[in-house]
Amino acid sequence: MAFVAWRLGRPSCLSLLQVAHLHLSRTMGASQKDFENAMNQVKLLKKDPGNEVKLKLYALYKQATEGPCSIPKPGVFDFVNKAKWDAWNALGSLPKETARQNYVDLVSGLSSPSQSSSQVEAGADQKTPGSEDVVVTSEDGITKIMFNRPAQKNAITTQMYREVILALKTASKDNSAITVITGNGDYYSSGNDLTNFTKIPPGGIEEVAKSGAILLREFVDCFIDFPKPLVAVVNGPAVGIPVTLLGLFDAVYASDQATFHTPFSHLGQTAEGCSSYTFPKIMGPAKAMRISKELIRSNEKEKLHAVNAEECTTLQGRWLSDECMNAIVNFLSQKAKL
């Protein structure tokens, strides 16, 4: 199984006052009561201290109460639990008493005005676009965009298209080195949420098709123009546009649960995501990184944008066809019977 390695960022520096406090408190040692008071203080924090601090707190708490990490390492695609496991495991054989003291010291720093202010500023640097359906995080030079509708097999809604566009535009200008796209749950993504086509505006189905083609073109253009290495971590089945887009990625990692399906003819549609151009060349410059990518793609961007425009125009017509409409109606009626 192929995977992308993730690691946590470095802790922030402590002020001289906090260093002195740490030295004094470690000399005296923290009691069980101090530890319990610190746990209560964490619950009363008004500001989110950020993922890095929360991982430290989790690791120190587990080390202080259970000792060194002894549980099995989570799977590579279980990012949250793997991050927790890594943080706890990194403490090694740190004694329970020391872990307890470190926990109390860390909480004490969070409760002080100076530390709270620095945490708010640090959190502001980590703000990224996204929502509940598209979760975007940026850590240690890696931006991760995750489809987060596991109950719907990560089907992509119209709003999710817009959120991914915004996330890619933001990531193209920030300090991250690479961007990773993956899915939460069993599916990478089951493709378009076909209920997108059931919300008919005043302009009728023609307006749906036209606006959909415009949005699709902007969406794919963001992948064409993305200047940094782009990696797909395909954690499960992928259907439709999540598959066709893979030709625009620099690397694709697939788990043993991943499958790839492009049901164009079944749904009365045609290819998109520039796949009519990239798929025949899929074994070409897939491993090129940022500088090489710019050189390789510079002469191809005009062609890619032209292909994208042609595909979107063709799809706009197909979305208005009887075959497509009948296929969508049949799909939704079968889904309703489940």
Helices and strands as residue ranges (DSSP letters): H 16-28, H 32-44, H 51-66, H 79-89, H 96-111, H 113-125, E 134-139, E 142-147, G 150-152, H 158-171, E 178-183, G 194-198, H 204-225, E 230-234, E 238-239, H 241-244, G 245-248, E 251-254, E 260-261, G 265-267, H 275-278, G 279-281, H 290-298, H 301-318, H 322-337
